[in-house]
Amino acid sequence: CALYNAWNVRDLTAWVDAFTPDATWTNVPSGETFTGPEGMEQNYTNWNVPFPDGQVIDITVLSGDDFAVAQFTSSGINKGPMPTANGTVPATKKALAVPFCDVHRLIDGRISATHRYWDHASVIDALGL
């Protein structure tokens, strides 16, 4: 849960350090893929700017030697602009609480690949977009 604790306390360094240097992160609903430390920082920023007080709550993690699956609710208020495939959306000031699922591949305890899933329609509905 170090990754999610880093998010909840806004520790970007700990967030990036949770990944291997060549890690990939794919946001499945949006089709975005990020690679390496710069990519992990960009992905973090893409969520932190629109949801600066966002929290991961109700988390359940199942793990084995080379994988971890995390189910959680992401909650927060959209206080900043949000980048999307169709351009940047201004802050809506609306709250959301949406279920997410992250599937992580691990190498020596660090994340080498992540696929993140969420119901995109629920986000759009909650934010009134």
N, C-alpha and C positions, 0 to 999 in steps of 0.2 A: 504493500500500500504506500510505499515511499513516493511514488509518482503522484498519487492523489493527495497525499499530505502536502507535497510541494506545491501543488496547484492551490489547495485551500489556504495556504499561508503566503502565497505569491512569492515563492522562491524559485526564480527562473534558473539559477545555477543548478540547484538540486534537480529540477525538472530535466534539464539538458543532460546532466550527469547520469541520469537513469538509463540512458541509451548508449549503445555501442557507437563508435565514431561513424560507421557506415549504415546506421539504422534507417529504416524507411517507415513512414506513417501514411496510411491511406484513409482518408475520410470517405467511406464507401458511398453515402448518399450524394455527396457533391462531386465525387470523382477526383478530388485533390490528392496529390501525393507529395510528400516532403521527404527530403533525404539529408542525412548528416546533421551535425550540430546547428548549422544555419537553418536548415529546414525545420528542426524541432523548435527552434526559437521563433521562427515565423508562424508555425502552427499554434504555438502557445499565444503569441501576440494576436493572432486572428480571433481567438476566443476571449483573451483578457481585455482587449480594448472595448469590445461591445458589452462585456459582462465583468466589469472590474471587481465586483463583489460576489461573483459566481462561486458556488460551492458544489462539491461532490458530496452527496448525502446518500444514506441507505445503501452503502456499498457492500457487495458480496464478491469475494475473490475465490476462485477455484484455480489450483495450480498443480503442476507436475514438474518434472526435472527441466523441461525445456519449453514450458508454456505457462501462461496465466490468462484466465478469462475473468474480466471484471464487469459486473452488472451494477449499475448505480443510477441515481437520479441526479441530473444536473439542474441546479436551480439558480436563479439570479434575476436581476432587473437589467434590461437592455438600456444602458446609460451612454453608450458610445456608438460610433458608426461601425457597421458590420460589412466586411467584404463578402461578396457573393459572386457567383459565376456571371451574373447579369449586372455587375457593378456594385458600388457601395450603397448600402441602405442606411439612412440616418437613424439615430437612436429613436426608439418608439416609446421609451420610458415604461414599457410593459414588463410584467413578471412572467417567467416561465418556470416550469418544472417538468422536465422531459426525461424519460428513460433512455439510457445509453448502454451499449455493450462494447467493450474493447477486447479484442483477441490479440494477445501479445505472444511473440516467439522470444525465447530467452537464450542467451549465451553467457555462461559464467555469471548468472544473476543479473545481467543487464539486458535491456530490451533491444532486440535486433530488428524486429518488425512488428507493426501494429496495424490492425484493421479495425476502424471504429464504425459502429453502426448506430443509427438513431432514426426515428420516424420524422423525416423532413417535413411532412404535412403538419405534424403536431407543433413543430417550431414555428412554421409560417402562421398557423392558426393562433397560437399563443401570442405572437407578436403583432397580429392584425395585419399581416402582409398579403 
